[in-house]
Amino acid sequence: MNKRVLITGAAGFLGSHLCDRFIKEGYHVIGMDNLITGDLKNIGHLFKLEQFEFYHHDVSKFIHVPGPLDYILHFASPASPIDYLKIPIQTLKVGSLGTHNCLGLAKSKSARILVASTSEVYGDPLVHPQTEDYWGNVNPVGPRGVYDEAKRFQEAITMAYHTFHKVETRIVRIFNTYGPRMRLNDGRALPAFIGQALRGEDLTVFGDGSQTRSFCYVDDLVEGIYRLLLSDYAHPVNIGNPDEISLKDFAEEIIKLTGTGQKIVYKPLPVDDPRQRQPDISRAKQLLGWQPKVSRAEGLKVTYNYFKSLSREELYKQPKEFKSLM
């Protein structure tokens, strides 16, 4: 019998790529998503497969999955500023109640669980590059606090289940990731820049553009996550690309890539926007034998071609409006 894996947030950007990878590896994949930020088109190609099934469900409520489970990957969460600023309560609930429910399911099924944390647990870091031993510099009551603290709580309760209930747990701290199936209008720099370029708009850089990011192509990230899940290491591991670049230089790269010739316009820096973001991946190299292989030039070309293939309607689509959410 094929091993069975539950992937929450399956219709999202990362979740859908994880579904593809585990299908490829011969697993029976159970996808779960409430579709608040996810989109069924990301996994539409999987519905015809016998080894895939989908549950339309909010993990913040009790989770029931019949039959055995070998692994759980908890990737359900808003992950962009536009989303979690519009649905702050839902963001906190999926990181707390949702994680609690997934851990309880893992305990009852004797399944190994990997939870998706984020570089945002480091906040606006005072240590650079960021190692897993750094505790972070986070404002719990700022606009980004709902996401940052949800993820920090998520790590804490995961370790509690590991130490108290002896659940097999893994924690991945994900740094900026990009690739096909990203949403254009989710507030993050890469899709925002490409979307503006394709629409003939000037590229918006916040602050003076000196703040840095490190972009990891999605295939590299998925490989790191897969290796971490199958490892025997329970503490957090950074997975990201340490190739750091300023947002001003990155905007110029996008203009050159798209050949659109727009100029850069500067706007005030959002509250608590991190000034630096670069992973120290020494732990991933040592424990997993992992490091990114796809260069930014190569990954950007594939991502740009994906966005360029979108319809005019999708290109000009506004961010989702979220209503009636507790």
Secondary structure, 3 states (H helix, E strand, C coil): CCCEEEEECCCCHHHHHHHHHHHHCCCEEEEEECCCCCCHHHCHHHCCCCCEEEEECCCCCCCCCCCCCCEEEECCCCCCHHHHHHCHHHHHHHHHHHHHHHHHHHHHHCCEEEEEEEHHHHECCCCCCECCCCCCECCCCCCCHHHHHHHHHHHHHHHHHHHHCCCCEEEEEECCEECCCCCCCCCCHHHHHHHHHHCCCCEEEECCCCCEEECEEHHHHHHHHHHHHCCCCCCCEEECCCCEEEHHHHHHHHHHHHCCCCCEEEECCCCCCCCCCCECCHHHHHHHCCCCCCCHHHHHHHHHHHHHCCCHHHHCCCCCCCCCCC
